[in-house]
Amino acid sequence: MSGHHTIAETEKAVQAKLGAVPLHREQMAAVSNIHRAATAIRQHLENSVLRTSDLTWTGFVVLWVVWIWGEMETRYVAEEAGISKGTLTGVAKTLQSRGLLERLGHPTDGRLAVLRLTPEGEELMADLFPKFNEEEVFVSDPLESSEAQSLAEMLRRMVTHLDANGEQRRLDLRGDTPLPPRRSGRRAKHG
């Protein structure tokens, strides 16, 4: 169970609370279950394969981004990892203190910094990722391979849709209302 209530209990409570409200229930269930699945999967991975390497989810994602893409400016690492630059600073310091990541000055702009894995970080990721993938297999065990592929494609379509249309949708919904200042979390790119 990923929360205090099972998914069936939650669906029943939502139906009782919102039964008469005109909603797009299929879409609500899809997005709600994506969120619940992501939370349950993250918790499983953090409490299994990542715990044995003493990594948080965010620490793993930062290592993954730099492992896959190579040396990268911190602002792009934060963007790819889906975290704020402030959060990245703390995560990077922890990974640096463990000898897994290096923070270097930008070669042409002294105001910027880049991150790269140390040899120890490269070795950790090369050793860890096959174990991580085994847990991905475990998590998706209820699905046939074709279902897993279909699910991946459907989720990819949702992400692509948001990448292409999300910013304009947010602007349309907001209208002329200015955004309040952000207190935490990811910063808006513009507007």
C-alpha positions as CSV (number, residue, x, y, z in Angstrom):
1,M,0.0,0.0,0.0
2,S,1.6,3.3,-1.1
3,G,-0.5,5.5,1.3
4,H,-2.7,5.1,4.3
5,H,-5.6,3.9,2.2
6,T,-5.7,1.3,-0.5
7,I,-6.4,2.4,-4.1
8,A,-9.9,0.8,-3.9
9,E,-10.7,2.7,-0.6
10,T,-9.5,5.9,-2.2
11,E,-11.6,5.4,-5.3
12,K,-14.7,4.7,-3.2
13,A,-14.1,7.8,-1.0
14,V,-13.7,10.0,-4.1
15,Q,-16.9,8.6,-5.6
16,A,-18.8,9.3,-2.3
17,K,-17.5,12.8,-2.1
18,L,-17.7,13.8,-5.7
19,G,-20.5,11.5,-7.0
20,A,-22.9,14.3,-8.1
21,V,-20.1,16.7,-9.4
22,P,-19.9,16.6,-13.2
23,L,-16.3,15.5,-13.8
24,H,-14.3,13.6,-16.4
25,R,-13.9,10.6,-14.2
26,E,-11.8,8.4,-16.6
27,Q,-9.2,11.2,-17.0
28,M,-9.3,11.9,-13.2
29,A,-8.7,8.2,-12.5
30,A,-5.9,8.0,-15.0
31,V,-4.0,11.0,-13.6
32,S,-4.7,10.0,-10.0
33,N,-3.4,6.5,-10.7
34,I,-0.3,7.8,-12.5
35,H,0.5,9.8,-9.3
36,R,-0.2,6.9,-7.0
37,A,1.9,4.5,-9.1
38,A,4.8,7.0,-9.3
39,T,4.7,7.4,-5.6
40,A,4.6,3.7,-4.9
41,I,7.3,2.9,-7.4
42,R,9.6,5.6,-6.1
43,Q,9.1,4.4,-2.5
44,H,9.8,0.8,-3.5
45,L,13.0,1.8,-5.4
46,E,14.2,4.1,-2.5
47,N,13.6,1.4,0.1
48,S,15.2,-1.4,-1.9
49,V,18.0,-0.9,-4.5
50,L,18.7,2.7,-3.7
51,R,18.9,2.2,0.0
52,T,21.6,-0.4,-0.4
53,S,23.7,2.3,-2.2
54,D,22.7,4.9,0.4
55,L,21.1,7.1,-2.3
56,T,17.9,9.1,-2.2
57,W,15.7,9.2,-5.3
58,T,16.8,12.7,-6.1
59,G,20.5,11.8,-5.6
60,F,20.0,8.8,-8.0
61,V,18.2,11.0,-10.6
62,V,21.0,13.6,-10.5
63,L,23.7,10.8,-10.9
64,W,21.6,9.3,-13.8
65,V,21.3,12.6,-15.7
66,V,25.0,13.3,-15.5
67,W,25.9,9.6,-16.2
68,I,23.7,9.6,-19.4
69,W,24.5,13.1,-20.7
70,G,28.0,13.6,-19.4
71,E,29.4,16.8,-18.1
72,M,26.6,19.3,-17.9
73,E,25.8,22.8,-16.6
74,T,24.0,22.8,-13.2
75,R,21.0,24.6,-14.5
76,Y,20.4,21.9,-17.1
77,V,21.0,19.1,-14.6
78,A,18.3,20.6,-12.4
79,E,15.9,21.0,-15.3
80,E,16.5,17.4,-16.5
81,A,16.1,16.0,-12.9
82,G,12.9,18.1,-12.4
83,I,14.3,19.9,-9.3
84,S,15.1,23.4,-8.4
85,K,18.6,24.8,-8.6
86,G,18.6,25.2,-4.8
87,T,17.7,21.5,-4.3
88,L,20.4,20.5,-6.8
89,T,23.0,22.5,-4.8
90,G,22.3,20.5,-1.7
91,V,22.1,17.1,-3.5
92,A,25.3,17.9,-5.4
93,K,27.2,18.8,-2.2
94,T,26.1,15.5,-0.7
95,L,27.2,13.5,-3.8
96,Q,30.5,15.5,-3.9
97,S,31.2,14.6,-0.3
98,R,30.8,11.0,-1.1
99,G,33.3,11.3,-4.0
100,L,30.6,10.6,-6.7
101,L,30.3,13.9,-8.4
102,E,32.6,16.9,-9.2
103,R,31.5,20.5,-9.5
104,L,33.7,22.5,-11.9
105,G,33.8,26.0,-13.2
106,H,32.3,26.6,-16.6
107,P,35.1,26.7,-19.2
108,T,33.9,30.0,-20.8
109,D,31.6,31.7,-18.2
110,G,32.9,32.0,-14.6
111,R,29.4,32.6,-13.3
112,L,28.3,29.1,-14.3
113,A,29.2,25.6,-13.0
114,V,29.2,22.2,-14.5
115,L,28.8,18.8,-12.9
116,R,30.5,15.5,-13.9
117,L,30.7,12.1,-12.4
118,T,34.0,11.0,-10.8
119,P,35.4,7.6,-11.7
120,E,33.8,6.4,-8.4
121,G,30.4,7.8,-9.6
122,E,30.8,6.2,-13.0
123,E,31.6,2.8,-11.3
124,L,28.6,3.1,-8.9
125,M,26.2,3.8,-11.7
126,A,27.5,1.0,-13.9
127,D,27.1,-1.4,-11.0
128,L,23.8,0.1,-9.7
129,F,21.8,0.5,-12.8
130,P,21.4,-3.2,-13.7
131,K,20.1,-3.8,-10.2
132,F,17.8,-0.8,-10.5
133,N,16.5,-2.2,-13.8
134,E,15.8,-5.5,-12.1
135,E,13.5,-3.6,-9.7
136,E,11.8,-1.9,-12.7
137,V,11.1,-5.5,-13.9
138,F,9.7,-6.4,-10.5
139,V,7.5,-3.4,-10.4
140,S,6.1,-4.0,-13.9
141,D,5.7,-7.8,-13.3
142,P,1.9,-7.7,-13.5
143,L,2.1,-6.4,-17.1
144,E,2.9,-8.4,-20.2
145,S,5.8,-7.0,-22.2
146,S,3.4,-5.6,-24.8
147,E,1.4,-3.9,-22.1
148,A,4.5,-2.4,-20.6
149,Q,5.4,-1.1,-24.0
150,S,1.9,0.3,-24.6
151,L,1.9,2.0,-21.2
152,A,5.3,3.5,-21.9
153,E,4.0,4.9,-25.2
154,M,0.8,6.3,-23.7
155,L,2.8,8.0,-21.0
156,R,5.3,9.3,-23.6
157,R,2.3,10.8,-25.5
158,M,1.1,12.6,-22.4
159,V,4.6,14.0,-21.7
160,T,5.0,15.1,-25.4
161,H,1.5,16.8,-25.2
162,L,2.5,18.7,-22.1
163,D,5.9,19.7,-23.6
164,A,4.2,21.0,-26.7
165,N,1.0,22.6,-25.2
166,G,1.4,22.9,-21.4
167,E,2.9,26.4,-21.3
168,Q,0.3,27.9,-23.5
169,R,-2.5,26.1,-21.5
170,R,-1.1,27.6,-18.2
171,L,-0.9,31.1,-19.8
172,D,-4.5,30.7,-21.0
173,L,-5.8,29.6,-17.6
174,R,-4.0,32.4,-15.8
175,G,-5.1,35.1,-18.2
176,D,-3.9,38.5,-16.9
177,T,-3.5,37.3,-13.3
178,P,0.2,37.7,-12.3
179,L,1.9,34.7,-10.7
180,P,2.5,34.9,-6.9
181,P,6.1,34.6,-5.9
182,R,7.3,30.9,-5.6
183,R,8.1,29.9,-2.1
184,S,9.7,26.6,-2.9
185,G,9.9,24.0,-5.6
186,R,10.6,24.4,-9.3
187,R,10.8,27.9,-10.7
188,A,8.8,28.9,-13.7
189,K,10.9,29.3,-16.8
190,H,9.1,32.4,-17.9
191,G,6.0,34.4,-17.7
